[in-house]
């Protein structure tokens, strides 16, 4: 999680995550997404819920 969400994009670290069989496929998919798209996936909806239900 630290590599994906707290660090600047580091391709070598992302490749380590992608190749680590101890990680769940979902976490490896997040690393692959960042490598492919150059940005981490947006987790706002997952963490905060739908925008229509958020407090102002």
Buried (B, 14 or more C-beta within 10 A) or exposed (E): EEBBEEEEEEEEBBEEBBEEEEBEEEBBEBBBBBBEEEEBEEEEEEEEEEEEEEEE
